[in-house]
Amino acid sequence: MSLGIVLWAIAVLAFVGIVLSSLKVVREYQRLVVFRLGRSVGARGPGVVFLIPIVDRAVWADLREQYLEIPRQTCITKDNAPIDIDFLIYSRVMDPALSVIQVRNFAGASQGIATTTLRAVIGDIPLDDVLAKREDINRVLRAKLDEVTERWGVKVTSVEIREIVPPKDIQDAMNRQMSAERNRRAMVTESEGKRQSTILVAEGDKQSMILKAEGERQSAVLKAEGFALALEKIFGAAKGVDTKTMALQYLDALKTIGASPSTKYFFPMELMEFLKPLKSYVQQAREGASNASGEGGAPTKTGPDRRPGSGIHVASGSEGDTGEAAG
């Protein structure tokens, strides 16, 4: 009786163990690729997956993005310069079934295809472009690796070159070139600064001369306008001046000239024209005085008349009349 109970207990425990081993809890980032009697029936998960005991076999697949470190590789550039390059490959499984069925060791296969692809890509690029166009190399590597890994159900998301080490002699030459380039840039920057400074000084001088010329022009315009206005005033005042007033002005000018210590005098030709009316006025005054004296029996004076203070000698008549008066 006790032996039967023990056997039943063992059978129950074995059944429970088999059932529990057939239940799989698949996480969100995992998948189970199930093979039933050797044939793939696809991926299962996430959640609880039940496998038929003895009939089903499962292979785990991780869907998280993974990276693969490619060790330093020596490559020859297009201009026959040896350089050492190491880089990283980032990838993720897109089809769990293909990643299990199509490739046995994805990491090893990816490393092999990455090294051969790197040498092919670097062999078509000169050394200067390898050092300067790292992003372009990363993009080309990613595209070429993705073409191969696509049939494995794996997507290459990124390729990043970590370090590029050229030979020692090339590094020395690059350092000398960089130093010469920096010296050239410093000289160019200095000369450019001097040129801009000279231009700014010249611009300042030009603006100063322009402002000065503008001020002189405005000053000359204002002076000319003032002079023109003065001439207009003088001309307006001169319109009301008659010949008598002009003659008196000439006489006043003659007084001033006579009072000066100069021994030479210059008289304008217009002076005689202005003195003719004055002469006629004096002659008329003389004739009136002669008539008045003749009527009163006063003797008539002949000869030149000297008017004190005038400085002008005016003849009162012709020589014939004077002779007759003297006789």
C-alpha positions in Angstrom: 0.0 0.0 0.0 2.7 2.4 0.9 4.7 1.5 -2.2 1.7 2.3 -4.5 1.3 5.7 -2.8 4.9 6.4 -3.4 4.7 5.5 -7.0 1.6 7.7 -7.5 3.3 10.6 -5.8 6.4 10.2 -8.0 4.2 10.1 -11.1 2.3 13.2 -10.0 5.5 15.1 -9.3 6.9 14.1 -12.6 3.8 15.3 -14.4 3.8 18.6 -12.6 7.5 19.0 -13.4 6.9 18.3 -17.1 4.0 20.8 -17.2 6.0 23.4 -15.4 8.9 22.9 -17.8 6.6 23.3 -20.7 5.4 26.7 -19.6 7.7 29.6 -20.6 7.4 33.2 -19.5 8.6 35.4 -22.4 9.6 39.0 -21.6 8.7 42.0 -23.8 12.3 42.2 -25.3 12.5 38.4 -25.9 11.0 35.9 -28.3 10.9 32.1 -28.4 11.6 30.4 -31.8 9.7 27.1 -31.5 10.7 24.0 -33.4 8.1 21.2 -33.4 9.6 17.9 -34.3 12.5 19.9 -35.9 10.2 22.1 -38.0 10.0 25.9 -37.2 6.6 27.0 -36.3 7.6 30.7 -35.8 8.3 32.9 -32.9 6.2 33.0 -29.7 5.9 35.7 -27.1 5.7 37.9 -25.2 3.8 36.5 -22.3 3.2 32.8 -21.2 4.1 30.3 -23.9 3.1 26.6 -23.6 5.4 24.0 -25.2 4.3 20.5 -25.9 6.6 18.3 -23.9 9.1 16.2 -25.8 7.6 17.5 -29.1 8.6 21.2 -29.0 12.0 22.7 -28.6 12.6 26.5 -28.2 15.5 28.9 -28.9 15.6 32.2 -27.2 16.1 35.4 -29.2 16.9 38.9 -27.8 15.3 41.8 -29.6 17.3 44.5 -27.8 19.9 46.6 -29.7 23.4 45.2 -29.2 26.8 46.4 -30.1 29.8 44.5 -31.5 33.3 45.8 -31.0 35.6 45.2 -33.9 39.2 45.1 -32.9 41.9 47.3 -34.5 42.4 46.5 -38.2 45.3 47.6 -40.4 44.0 48.9 -43.7 45.7 50.3 -46.8 44.3 53.5 -48.2 44.0 54.4 -51.9 47.4 56.3 -51.8 49.1 53.2 -50.1 49.2 54.6 -46.6 48.7 52.0 -43.8 46.4 53.0 -41.0 44.9 51.2 -38.0 41.1 51.5 -37.5 38.7 50.1 -34.9 35.0 50.7 -34.8 31.7 49.6 -33.2 28.6 48.0 -34.9 25.2 48.5 -33.4 22.4 46.1 -34.5 19.1 44.6 -33.5 17.1 41.5 -34.4 14.1 42.3 -36.6 13.1 38.7 -37.4 13.8 36.2 -34.6 13.2 33.1 -36.7 15.6 34.2 -39.5 18.2 35.2 -36.9 18.1 31.7 -35.5 17.7 29.8 -38.7 19.9 31.7 -41.2 23.1 32.3 -39.1 24.7 30.2 -36.4 26.9 32.8 -34.7 25.8 36.3 -35.5 28.6 38.0 -33.6 31.3 36.0 -35.3 29.7 36.4 -38.8 29.2 40.1 -38.3 32.9 40.6 -37.2 34.1 38.8 -40.3 32.0 40.7 -42.8 32.8 44.0 -41.0 36.6 43.6 -41.3 36.4 42.6 -45.0 34.0 45.5 -45.8 36.2 48.0 -43.9 39.2 47.1 -45.9 37.3 47.4 -49.2 35.9 50.8 -48.2 39.2 52.2 -47.0 41.0 50.9 -50.1 39.0 53.3 -52.2 39.6 56.5 -50.1 42.8 58.6 -49.9 44.4 59.1 -46.5 43.3 62.8 -46.2 39.7 61.8 -46.9 39.9 58.9 -44.3 40.9 61.4 -41.6 38.5 64.1 -42.7 35.4 62.2 -43.8 34.7 59.9 -40.9 30.9 60.3 -41.1 30.9 59.4 -44.8 32.9 56.2 -44.0 30.4 55.3 -41.2 27.5 55.7 -43.6 29.1 53.6 -46.3 30.0 50.8 -43.8 26.5 50.7 -42.4 24.9 50.5 -45.8 27.2 47.6 -46.9 26.8 45.7 -43.7 23.1 46.1 -43.7 22.9 44.6 -47.2 24.5 41.4 -45.8 22.8 41.2 -42.4 19.3 41.8 -43.9 19.1 38.2 -44.9 19.8 37.1 -41.4 16.9 39.1 -40.0 19.2 41.6 -38.3 19.2 45.4 -38.9 22.5 47.3 -38.6 21.4 50.6 -37.0 24.8 52.4 -36.8 28.5 52.0 -37.4 30.9 54.3 -35.5 34.6 54.5 -36.1 36.2 54.9 -32.7 39.9 55.6 -33.6 42.1 56.0 -36.6 45.8 55.8 -36.0 48.1 56.7 -39.0 51.8 55.7 -38.9 54.4 57.7 -36.9 56.0 59.5 -39.9 52.6 60.5 -41.2 51.7 61.9 -37.8 54.9 64.0 -37.8 54.2 65.3 -41.3 50.6 66.1 -40.3 51.8 68.0 -37.2 54.2 70.0 -39.3 51.5 70.7 -41.9 49.1 71.8 -39.1 51.7 74.1 -37.6 52.4 75.7 -41.0 48.7 76.1 -41.7 48.1 77.8 -38.4 51.0 80.2 -39.0 49.6 81.0 -42.4 46.1 81.6 -40.9 47.7 83.9 -38.2 49.5 85.9 -40.9 46.4 86.2 -43.0 44.3 87.2 -40.0 46.9 89.8 -39.0 47.1 91.3 -42.6 43.3 91.3 -42.8 43.1 93.2 -39.6 45.6 95.8 -40.8 43.7 96.1 -44.1 40.4 96.6 -42.4 42.0 99.1 -40.0 43.4 101.1 -42.9 40.1 101.0 -44.7 38.3 102.3 -41.6 40.8 105.1 -41.1 40.5 106.1 -44.8 36.7 105.9 -44.6 36.9 108.2 -41.5 39.1 110.7 -43.3 36.8 110.7 -46.3 33.8 111.3 -44.2 35.6 114.1 -42.3 36.6 115.7 -45.6 33.1 115.4 -47.0 31.6 117.0 -43.9 34.2 119.7 -44.0 33.6 120.4 -47.6 29.8 120.3 -47.0 30.2 122.9 -44.2 32.4 125.1 -46.4 29.9 124.8 -49.2 27.0 125.7 -46.9 29.0 128.6 -45.5 29.8 129.9 -49.0 26.2 129.6 -50.0 25.0 131.5 -46.9 27.7 134.2 -47.6 26.6 134.5 -51.2 23.0 134.7 -50.2 23.8 137.4 -47.7 25.8 139.3 -50.2 23.1 139.0 -52.8 20.5 140.2 -50.3 22.8 143.2 -49.4 23.1 144.0 -53.1 19.4 143.8 -53.5 19.0 146.2 -50.6 21.6 148.6 -52.0 20.1 148.3 -55.5 16.6 149.1 -54.1 18.0 152.1 -52.2 19.9 153.3 -55.2 16.8 153.4 -57.4 15.6 156.4 -55.4 18.9 158.3 -55.7 19.0 161.1 -58.3 21.9 162.7 -60.0 22.1 165.5 -57.5 22.6 163.1 -54.6 25.3 161.2 -56.6 27.1 164.4 -57.4 27.1 165.3 -53.7 28.4 161.9 -52.8 31.2 162.4 -55.3 32.0 165.8 -53.8 32.1 164.2 -50.4 34.4 161.6 -51.7 36.7 164.3 -53.2 36.9 166.0 -49.8 38.0 162.7 -48.2 40.6 162.2 -51.0 41.9 165.7 -50.5 42.3 165.2 -46.8 44.5 162.1 -47.4 48.3 162.4 -47.5 48.5 160.7 -50.9 50.0 162.7 -53.8 48.4 160.7 -56.5 44.6 160.7 -57.1 42.6 158.6 -59.6 39.2 159.9 -60.6 36.7 157.7 -62.4 35.6 158.8 -65.9 32.0 158.9 -64.7 32.9 161.8 -62.3 32.7 164.4 -65.1 29.4 163.0 -66.2 28.0 163.4 -62.7 29.5 166.9 -62.4 27.8 168.2 -65.6 24.4 168.7 -63.9 26.1 170.4 -61.0 27.9 172.7 -63.4 24.7 173.6 -65.1 23.1 174.3 -61.7 26.0 176.6 -60.8 25.8 178.3 -64.2 22.1 178.9 -63.8 22.7 180.3 -60.3 25.4 182.7 -61.7 23.2 183.9 -64.5 20.4 184.6 -62.0 22.8 186.5 -59.8 24.1 188.5 -62.8 20.6 189.4 -63.8 19.7 190.6 -60.4 22.9 192.7 -60.1 22.3 194.2 -63.6 18.9 195.4 -62.7 20.2 197.0 -59.5 23.2 198.7 -61.2 25.7 196.6 -59.5 28.9 195.9 -61.4 29.1 192.5 -63.0 32.0 190.3 -61.8 34.0 188.5 -64.4 36.5 185.7 -64.2 36.5 182.5 -62.3 34.4 182.1 -59.2 36.1 180.6 -56.2 33.7 179.3 -53.8 35.4 178.7 -50.5 35.5 175.2 -49.2 34.2 173.7 -52.5 37.6 173.1 -54.0 36.1 173.4 -57.5 36.7 176.3 -59.9 33.8 177.0 -62.3 34.0 179.5 -65.2 31.0 181.9 -65.3 31.2 182.6 -69.0 33.1 182.4 -72.1 36.4 184.2 -72.8 34.8 186.7 -75.2 32.3 187.7 -72.5 35.1 188.1 -70.0 37.1 190.3 -72.4 34.2 192.5 -73.0 33.6 192.9 -69.3 37.2 193.8 -68.7 37.2 196.4 -71.5 
